[in-house]
Each structure stands twice: as structure tokens, then as C-alpha cells.
Amino acid sequence: MLAGVVIRITYLPIGDGAIIAPFFVTIYGLPINTVAGAILMGTFVTSAVGVAFFQLLSTTALATTQQIAPDYRLGLLFGAGGAVGIYLGARAQRFFPAKIIKFILAIALLYTAGRYIAGG
């Protein structure tokens, strides 16, 4: 079942954490604070490989017809925002029961799924 989820993630244009984290929490019953670190590391590795691939791709003949190279400034801004979010989330997590965090996660996922289904 997990292999099917991982294979399906590769075809979706959303982050791997948006699907695999709820899967680990709901199916395997893992605590959110345990899952968060693993998901962040997976996202980091995926992002690093993607940047390296597109940087390499920008040196090929395709780069003459379209912009392929990564936008490093935007990447650094996203990384800084993510680092602040990780820090603040880890500090605030101990003040919220796991049920509230799961409820917020469920609402966020349902909202995102609804937007994808509606095409917006």
C-alpha cells in the first residue's frame, strides 16, 4: 500500500509531504512530530536533486529556446520561509494537542483537494 502511495506521489504536482505525512499519521498511527522530520528531509533531498537536474539541463540545447535554470533567489526565499516555519511550528506544537493539529491538517488537505478538483 505504501509503495502505491509513493508511486502516485511522483505523478502529482504537489509536494510529497502533503500526501505521505497524512498517510503515516492516519494509517500507521505515527505521531506528527516524528513524521515531520522525515518528511522535511525527503522534501529537502527531492528539492536538491531537482535543482541539480534543472541546472544541468540548462546547459543543454533546450536552454537556448526556453528558461530552464532554477531561480536561486526565489529558492532561497522559500527556504528561509520554510526554516522560519519549521522553527515556529516546532516551538508552537507543544502548546496544541495532537487532535487539534490533525484537525487543522485535515482541513488544509480538504481545502487543497477541493481547489485541485475545482480547477482553481
Helices and strands as residue ranges (DSSP letters): H 2-9, H 17-26, H 32-57, G 61-64, H 72-93, H 98-118
